[in-house]
Amino acid sequence: MNESIEIFDGPPSFSDLVDRVMMKYGCRVDEISLRGRFDCGKARAHYVLMKLASDANWKHYKDVVHEDNVACLEVIVEIVHMPGPNVVMREEVTVVNHDGTQESEMLHHVLGETDCKLLSLIMGNNFPNNIFERDEANIDVDNVSMGSEDCELEEDGDISMVHKAICESSMVNAEGTSIGESPVIKKGMKFNSLEELKFFLADYAVRLHRPFSVVHSDKNLRYNVMCKQGCHWRVWSRLISSTGQWRISNVVQPHTCRSSQSKREHVQCTAKYLGWRILGIIRKDSETSVPSLVESIFIFSGYRVKYSKAWRAKQHAIALLWGDWKESYGMVPRVLSAITYYNPGVKWWIDSCGMMVPDNGVLKHILQRVFWCFPQCSEAFQHCRPVILVDGTFLTGKYKGTLMMAVAVDPEQQIVPLAFALVESENNESWSWFMKLVRVNVLEPSRIVCMISDRHHGLLNCAKDHIDGFPPLVHRWCMRHFAANMSRRQKSN
């Protein structure tokens, strides 16, 4: 849990606290949950958490810690990110008020990625230098409040203000972070979509190591599952036609079968499910290796998946965060149009080579080649020597292809990029198409330009192409490629 310090000129209000948290962590108000932490023990640390959801909660928390005469308040910030299926579970419970009356309250539980942070609040500038010093050796991890009625305090503990604490039912450790518990299935839970319901049931099954089989699956009516190992566990869910939500109509539990973890595989532990679970890992580091993902999956699920499944899970997570390959290529025209809007003078061309494919009954063009160049680069070439270097490099990914580039060298021996293109491969047609656009849109008609290349047959042919109003290209070999080719051939001989 990350710990940071925030300084206020005076005692902050609850709205000031929320605004500071939103500004510091860049999150929305519906993504944060605040809880105040205080120590109600004396000989040993005994932490209790108070929910901070209103001005009244904030006032109660300040009253609790007021008698300790400290200028530092500790607030635990839980940030719930929603990259995947935001499973919202609604549960109606009965709440007993202080005057003995009862009323119903709808609780909302959100399934998402949670990040806990400890925020220390300091009011004013006059406080002792040792205000933050703690004797961590005296913290007893086992002596932490669970918020239940059976919780006992030490006999010498100061409990004068504990009656004002609003403790949650989740277990916390000595640092105030929540200890994750397995999800609970209850009758009446509602989900915004069938996809959210499926993800919740799969997450429940994987965490408890109890696979299930689908008995009925109708996206317009019901979704029923039963224990795959033969016990009486069942879940019935139906579609609410008026709202479009899905509701668990009946549950038969608990499981009476044995855990399936010893089998080292789980039906619901699919690549798609794992993709949702590793979103946080991929978001922080998209270059995470597949073997490290295999180890991470084993840690949080207890199952050691194969390399291929972990790779598919990573691809699914990348698609959820930034879109898949098809969507990315489909956005190329929009991206280039946006670049042109904010940088007038950008020139770009897309060539489908007349290829089309049906998509939902509509014929759509296939992106075969795309070319773009920036006006700043074309202007810079007028002040460079009349020499360009042209080459291509292969791309990795689902659709492969080749990235073509034309660059120049300025008087300070720095590389100046001139034009770019994505093509299907290096061949006569693609090089001829690229060099024609470079000569027309970047090179000046009045200058004789020398082109240096690796002697690819496509470049050798396009150097001879004639364009009206433009002088012919002068072609020279790249000595680095020439030396590398000679060395390779000599070694082979």
Protein Blocks (a to p, Z undefined) as FASTA:
>chain_A
ZZdddddfbdcdfklmmmmmmmmnopafklpccdddddfbfkbccddddddfbfklmmmm
mmmmmmnopabdcddddddddfbccdddddddddddfkopacdddddddddddddddddd
dedjbdcfklmgccfklpcfklccehiaklccdfkbcfklmmmpccdfbdcdfkopacdd
dddddehiacfbfklmmmmmmmmmmmnopacddfbdcfklbccdddfklpabdcdddddf
knopacdfbdcdddfbdcfklnopafklcfklmmmmmmmmmmmommbcfklmmmmmmmmn
opacdfklmmmmmmmmmmmmnopfklmmmmmmmmmmmmmmmmghiacdddekhpacdeeh
iacdddfbdcdddfklmmmmmmpccbddddddddedjknpaddddddddfkopacdfbdc
ddfbdcfklmmmmmmmmmmmmmcfkbccddddehiaklmmmmmpccehiacddddddfkl
mmmmmmmmmmmZZ
